[in-house]
Amino acid sequence: MSDSTSAAQPTAASAGPKSGRRFEGQVAVITGASRGIGLGVARRLNAEGATVVLTARKPEALNEAVATFPEGTALAIAGKADDPAHRAEVFDTIAQKFGRLDVLVANAGINPVYGPLVDIELDAARKIFDVNVLGTLAWVQDAVHHEGLKFRENKGRVVTLSSVAGQVPSEGIGFYGISKAAVSHLTKTLAVELGPDIRVNAVAPAVVKTKFATALYEGREEQVASAYPVKRLGTPEDIAGAVAYLASDDADWITAQVLTADGGVVTAGGSA
Ligand SMILES: NC(=O)c1ccc[n+]([C@@H]2O[C@H](COP(=O)([O-])OP(=O)(O)OC[C@H]3O[C@@H](n4cnc5c(N)ncnc54)[C@H](OP(=O)(O)O)[C@@H]3O)[C@@H](O)[C@H]2O)c1
């Protein structure tokens, strides 16, 4: 039996998408954003109205990237994602300049080693875990605890970067996959803890054509892409669209999710 007086009904006004500029007046920080997926995300959020703060280790490339944004809408702060002093500088600067934070995209991630898990140097494994897992957690902790950002009051949104390598074991990048499986679980756990004020979701890409993934497709792109139902590899823009959706009000009822953005490759039996 249906009761039209109590059930929420779609109206002309509620038919989405809500607007082409879903982040008007909002402030977003994107870590690891001088190139690749992070830069793609920063461009998308900025195009939809956000003032964006971009981070990366090397200041030259970061400054060059920020110089391509409309004046006064993007800021570069260089530093290492797993450095507490860098995070403090980023959040203190945002609090001082803008007095608010709305979106945190914890994108910075590393994979400095390639080879079988049984041979991985434990110091390399620790570094991967420090940046990818503890770094991601620490960005969220610091955003939530910084009173000058009003992250809870603004109904803050966090999007983390996981990977299909965290869902299906991928040869040669085993510990990286383990770290991304941890990022996915971290994301869900944070979402449960931080609701209803803050939504936390992840995007898990397969191979996206960036510097990071070059070794996975260079010289054999067509062959790698043939395993993907969409018959092409991902682009930073593909991932930016997924991140922007999760960070927007269009996803207001969506939290604790890992959105696989992989051209269908995992379902088709492939991996990263
Ligand atoms: N590309 C893929 O196929 C793929 C697939 C699944 C998941 N992902 C994930 O997506 C995220 C972005 O990857 P991407 O492919 O865009 O990589 P990318 O093209 O290599 O870009 C990485 C960005 O992060 C910065 N960065 C690297 N290490 C950092 C650190 N320790 N602290 C702060 N910034 C750092 C880099 O600049 P600096 O070198 O100057 O620091 C650069 O701006 C990562 O978390 C990755 O694991 C990528």
The ligand as an SDF file (V2000), in Angstrom:
LIG
                    3D

 48 52  0  0  0  0  0  0  0  0999 V2000
   46.9030    6.1690  -11.9160 N   0  0  0  0  0  0  0  0  0  0  0  0
   46.3050    5.0370  -11.5830 C   0  0  0  0  0  0  0  0  0  0  0  0
   46.2000    4.0950  -12.3920 O   0  0  0  0  0  0  0  0  0  0  0  0
   45.7060    4.8650  -10.2120 C   0  0  0  0  0  0  0  0  0  0  0  0
   44.8630    3.7700   -9.9880 C   0  0  0  0  0  0  0  0  0  0  0  0
   44.2940    3.5950   -8.7320 C   0  0  0  0  0  0  0  0  0  0  0  0
   44.5520    4.5010   -7.7230 C   0  0  0  0  0  0  0  0  0  0  0  0
   45.3770    5.5710   -7.9560 N   0  0  0  0  0  0  0  0  0  0  0  0
   45.6270    6.4940   -6.8470 C   0  0  0  0  0  0  0  0  0  0  0  0
   45.3490    7.8110   -7.2530 O   0  0  0  0  0  0  0  0  0  0  0  0
   46.1430    8.7290   -6.5140 C   0  0  0  0  0  0  0  0  0  0  0  0
   46.8200    9.6990   -7.4760 C   0  0  0  0  0  0  0  0  0  0  0  0
   47.6250    8.9670   -8.3940 O   0  0  0  0  0  0  0  0  0  0  0  0
   48.0620    9.5440   -9.8230 P   0  0  0  0  0  0  0  0  0  0  0  0
   47.9800    8.4100  -10.7520 O   0  0  0  0  0  0  0  0  0  0  0  0
   47.3540   10.8000  -10.1200 O   0  0  0  0  0  0  0  0  0  0  0  0
   49.6220    9.8380   -9.5510 O   0  0  0  0  0  0  0  0  0  0  0  0
   50.6210   10.8900  -10.2220 P   0  0  0  0  0  0  0  0  0  0  0  0
   50.2050   11.2540  -11.5810 O   0  0  0  0  0  0  0  0  0  0  0  0
   51.9740   10.2970  -10.0290 O   0  0  0  0  0  0  0  0  0  0  0  0
   50.4540   12.1750   -9.2980 O   0  0  0  0  0  0  0  0  0  0  0  0
   50.7530   12.0940   -7.9460 C   0  0  0  0  0  0  0  0  0  0  0  0
   50.6350   13.4670   -7.3230 C   0  0  0  0  0  0  0  0  0  0  0  0
   50.8360   13.3470   -5.9220 O   0  0  0  0  0  0  0  0  0  0  0  0
   51.9950   14.0970   -5.5310 C   0  0  0  0  0  0  0  0  0  0  0  0
   52.6400   13.2940   -4.4750 N   0  0  0  0  0  0  0  0  0  0  0  0
   53.2870   12.1090   -4.5970 C   0  0  0  0  0  0  0  0  0  0  0  0
   53.7100   11.6940   -3.4200 N   0  0  0  0  0  0  0  0  0  0  0  0
   53.3530   12.6430   -2.5120 C   0  0  0  0  0  0  0  0  0  0  0  0
   53.5420   12.7870   -1.1140 C   0  0  0  0  0  0  0  0  0  0  0  0
   54.1920   11.8770   -0.3930 N   0  0  0  0  0  0  0  0  0  0  0  0
   53.0300   13.8900   -0.5130 N   0  0  0  0  0  0  0  0  0  0  0  0
   52.3580   14.8190   -1.2410 C   0  0  0  0  0  0  0  0  0  0  0  0
   52.1680   14.7410   -2.5530 N   0  0  0  0  0  0  0  0  0  0  0  0
   52.6550   13.6590   -3.1930 C   0  0  0  0  0  0  0  0  0  0  0  0
   52.8070   14.2810   -6.8120 C   0  0  0  0  0  0  0  0  0  0  0  0
   53.6270   15.4370   -6.8150 O   0  0  0  0  0  0  0  0  0  0  0  0
   55.1210   15.3980   -6.1610 P   0  0  0  0  0  0  0  0  0  0  0  0
   55.8500   14.2970   -6.8520 O   0  0  0  0  0  0  0  0  0  0  0  0
   55.6770   16.7710   -6.4300 O   0  0  0  0  0  0  0  0  0  0  0  0
   54.9160   15.1440   -4.7230 O   0  0  0  0  0  0  0  0  0  0  0  0
   51.6790   14.4460   -7.8240 C   0  0  0  0  0  0  0  0  0  0  0  0
   51.1380   15.7300   -7.7580 O   0  0  0  0  0  0  0  0  0  0  0  0
   47.1000    7.8600   -5.6790 C   0  0  0  0  0  0  0  0  0  0  0  0
   46.5910    7.7190   -4.3700 O   0  0  0  0  0  0  0  0  0  0  0  0
   47.0780    6.5170   -6.3870 C   0  0  0  0  0  0  0  0  0  0  0  0
   47.3800    5.4540   -5.5220 O   0  0  0  0  0  0  0  0  0  0  0  0
   45.9670    5.7790   -9.1790 C   0  0  0  0  0  0  0  0  0  0  0  0
  1  2  1  0
  2  3  2  0
  2  4  1  0
  4  5  1  0
  4 48  2  0
  5  6  2  0
  6  7  1  0
  7  8  2  0
  8  9  1  0
  8 48  1  0
  9 10  1  0
  9 46  1  0
 10 11  1  0
 11 12  1  0
 11 44  1  0
 12 13  1  0
 13 14  1  0
 14 15  2  0
 14 16  1  0
 14 17  1  0
 17 18  1  0
 18 19  2  0
 18 20  1  0
 18 21  1  0
 21 22  1  0
 22 23  1  0
 23 24  1  0
 23 42  1  0
 24 25  1  0
 25 26  1  0
 25 36  1  0
 26 27  1  0
 26 35  1  0
 27 28  2  0
 28 29  1  0
 29 30  1  0
 29 35  2  0
 30 31  1  0
 30 32  2  0
 32 33  1  0
 33 34  2  0
 34 35  1  0
 36 37  1  0
 36 42  1  0
 37 38  1  0
 38 39  2  0
 38 40  1  0
 38 41  1  0
 42 43  1  0
 44 45  1  0
 44 46  1  0
 46 47  1  0
M  CHG  2   8   1  16  -1
M  END
$$$$
